Amino acid sequence: MTAAAAALTLLMPASSTPAPGSPGIGDAYFPNAGNGGYDVAHYDVALTYAGPKTGAVDATVAITAKATQDLSAFDLDFRGPEIVSVAVDGRPARHARAGQELTVTPAFPLQEGRTFTAVVRYSGTPRPLQSPAFGTYGWVPSKDGAVVVAEPDGAPTWLPVNDHPRDKATYAFRVTVPKGLRALANGRPGEPVTGAGKATGGKALTSGAALLGGEAGTGGETATYTWAEESPMASYLAMVAIGRFRVRETTVSGIPVITAVDAKYKASAKTLEDRTVKALTWASSVFGPYPFATAGGIVADTRLDYALETQERPVYSGFVPGEAFVVHEMAHQWFGNSVGLREWRDVWLNEGFATYAEWLWRERTTRDSAKKIFKRYYAQRADSPVFAPPPGDPGAADLFGFSVYVRGAMCLEALRERVGDRTFFQVLRTWAESRRGSSATTEEFVAHAERTSGRRLGPLFDAWLKGRGKPKKW
């Protein structure tokens, strides 16, 4: 043992024995997702993209975290390219990879309560994940760039990360791309900076001033774009989109609304902006004040044909969304993003709520109503995919099954009919406000609804979220 190590050991409590953090956070659906032993506060992401010909990336990610136990080592989730180096608090750290686990062993143990910074550098071409249940996701190449759509566990394709929704953090992005391309991400933008010569990689940001000022890469004709997500965000909601985008910006009640469409969809740039503004205005009137600093949306040139509610700026992959589609993704900003998940099995708190928002959107014109939509679905046969599996615990393979969306929304309509409109909308608004920026469970929502309404509601939620087949009594 070196003298420095011996001195550090003397500072540890006598009863303390440093141990590795667990390689999973404990989620039943994704046992390897997330990690134990620390809590992340912030990610600084400095990324240089070489261009669509190779798709190569040089990245430096600085992770600021607090140890929640005495740590001899800790894991990050990472499936991305080759690691160049790892350091903890400025000292080189040993590292090893096995599957999605990147195990980091710092030069000295980390005492419980200590804030530390791990810096991971990597270089290569990130690849998306392919799954029968979830399709193509993660870092996804496009014709002229790439886009990140990472739900549920695709963030490690491009980020060394504690990849579970319950460990939210703030993010800073600095993305350098060949001139002619744009880079978008979550949060507030800084001023873009152009550079001469060929980009050769980045370095971690260290302050808000550095972020907002931007910094061009060395060499090359490049443009560097900086973004700051200042609200806590789950890792699957972190997003970078690179391409030949047409960007528009407006404001709604002082909130910047930044929308972008790939050049392929340039004729629809104003349409996306208008629909986003309309959805934001309506949703704020129903669910309460918008929970983030900016809003918007991105239409990317990918052939995924689905959308993801990436925080503040949803991604529509390969299509221009209709109004109801935008409403769904906008509702997620309250339900799923601001109020996030503690366990993946509770995903109906995201998807059931956003689907019900679509029903409310249709109801506003009086030509239809959530009650009528409920009745049409309820008239289907008991073996319809509307009713199975139960949305309160659908299983990992059916995480985004039809019943999670529709039967989850039907549960909310059943609640509305039980407690009445005034109380029901009070439940939604106070849930969004009281849990803002945090993670929550179904049990906590049931308790909240019971407190707010003064009614016993457990049997209703059990029938709609846990019962097999078509609910008959609730």
HELIX and SHEET records of a PDB file:
HELIX    1   1 ALA A    3  LEU A   11  1                                   9    
HELIX    2   2 ALA A  155  THR A  157  5                                   3    
HELIX    3   3 GLY A  208  GLY A  213  1                                   6    
HELIX    4   4 SER A  235  LEU A  237  5                                   3    
HELIX    5   5 ALA A  263  SER A  268  5                                   6    
HELIX    6   6 ALA A  269  PHE A  287  1                                  19    
HELIX    7   7 GLU A  323  TRP A  334  1                                  12    
HELIX    8   8 TRP A  344  ASP A  346  5                                   3    
HELIX    9   9 TRP A  348  GLU A  363  1                                  16    
HELIX   10  10 ALA A  370  TYR A  378  1                                   9    
HELIX   11  11 ALA A  396  ASP A  398  5                                   3    
HELIX   12  12 PHE A  402  VAL A  419  1                                  18    
HELIX   13  13 ASP A  421  SER A  434  1                                  14    
HELIX   14  14 THR A  442  SER A  453  1                                  12    
HELIX   15  15 GLY A  458  LEU A  465  1                                   8    
SHEET    1   A 4 ALA A  19  PRO A  20  0                                        
SHEET    2   A 4 LEU A  71  ASP A  77  1                                        
SHEET    3   A 4 GLU A 101  THR A 105 -1                                        
SHEET    4   A 4 ARG A  94  ALA A  98 -1                                        
SHEET    1   B 8 ARG A  91  PRO A  92  0                                        
SHEET    2   B 8 GLU A  82  VAL A  88 -1                                        
SHEET    3   B 8 THR A 115  GLY A 124 -1                                        
SHEET    4   B 8 VAL A  57  ALA A  67 -1                                        
SHEET    5   B 8 TYR A  38  TYR A  49 -1                                        
SHEET    6   B 8 ALA A 169  PRO A 178  1                                        
SHEET    7   B 8 THR A 222  MET A 233 -1                                        
SHEET    8   B 8 ARG A 188  PRO A 189 -1                                        
SHEET    1   C 8 ARG A  91  PRO A  92  0                                        
SHEET    2   C 8 GLU A  82  VAL A  88 -1                                        
SHEET    3   C 8 THR A 115  GLY A 124 -1                                        
SHEET    4   C 8 VAL A  57  ALA A  67 -1                                        
SHEET    5   C 8 TYR A  38  TYR A  49 -1                                        
SHEET    6   C 8 ALA A 169  PRO A 178  1                                        
SHEET    7   C 8 THR A 222  MET A 233 -1                                        
SHEET    8   C 8 VAL A 193  GLY A 195 -1                                        
SHEET    1   D 5 LEU A 129  SER A 131  0                                        
SHEET    2   D 5 GLY A 135  PRO A 141 -1                                        
SHEET    3   D 5 ALA A 146  VAL A 149 -1                                        
SHEET    4   D 5 VAL A 240  GLY A 243 -1                                        
SHEET    5   D 5 ARG A 182  ALA A 185 -1                                        
SHEET    1   E 5 PHE A 245  VAL A 252  0                                        
SHEET    2   E 5 ILE A 255  ASP A 262 -1                                        
SHEET    3   E 5 ALA A 295  ALA A 300  1                                        
SHEET    4   E 5 VAL A 315  SER A 317  1                                        
SHEET    5   E 5 ALA A 307  LEU A 308 -1                                        
SHEET    1   F 2 GLY A 340  LEU A 341  0                                        
SHEET    2   F 2 SER A 439  ALA A 440  1                                        
END                                                                             
